[in-house]
Amino acid sequence: MSVANFFSRTGISISVFALILIFSLGLAQIVPAHPGGVNANGCHTPGGADSGNPCHCHTGDDRTEVLACENGAPADDGSENEDDTSDGSDEEASDTSDSWLGLRVEDQLECEDSPYDGDHYAYDSDADITISHTMGGIYGPYENSCFDSYRDVQVEHIVSRNEAHKSGMCERDIVERYKLGNDLLNLTLASGSVNSFKSNKDPGEWEPDHNKCWYVYRVIEVKRKYDMSIDERERDAMKRILADCSVEDLYLIPRDDCALPD
């Protein structure tokens, strides 16, 4: 079954992705696939605590049960046991016409009472340095390229500020907008040309040449975190991309071959 189908069945991406990894690669390979090991609770963050990747936990006597984590321990997701929903109704409920993976599917907001102001989403002046340290160097995932200098890259919002505004942030206060603008989960690096071409486009209008699965997964995580919506074109494009994704494709492991200036 594809990643996209697993997504639509559960709506709990971390648990499902980890389960795919366990059954396809074997439990013994969990740590090599996600360097850094697990803590005493069987929990870890692929790529390390500073990678921006979500944490998940391996539980049960043989560590084959996987749950989302909270504060380094398994989180109670409140979901029913899969054995209790054998009639397929869970799949229908999680992928309705107006909801997908916990995201509302609706047209973008007009935001007439709260026009877009990019300054509300401004990031800190040293954001590029912080991002490069989480990636192991000055690295642009959209281009899969290392850069020699911060002058060669720009800070890029994965969910663009204008897109976020029309997807629900125009109804939030300035504090929430500033938080999104500085959230490392939504920040990466890109060359000026790629950043300009992507501009305010969402996955229904643009996709990168490299790391498409990671990009889509980040869009989903960011929009879920801030309770933003998606439109039908965006949903359909993300479904299409996820259908060809493996578990490893969803994460970026920090690079060890890119420059990290002093």
Secondary structure, DSSP 4 states (H G I P E B T S, - for coil): --HHHHHHHHS-HHHHHHHHHHHHH-GGGHHHHSTT---TTSEE-TT-TTS-PPPEEEESTTS-EEEEEETTEE----PPPGGG-TTSHHHHHHT-TTEETTEEB-PPP--TTS---GGGGPPPTTHHHHHHHHHTSSEETTTTEE-S-GGG-EEEESS-HHHHHHTTGGGS-HHHHHHHHH-GGGEEEE-HHHHHHHTT--TTT---SS-HHHHHHHHHHHHHHTT--B-HHHHHHHHHHHTT--SGGG--PPPSSS----
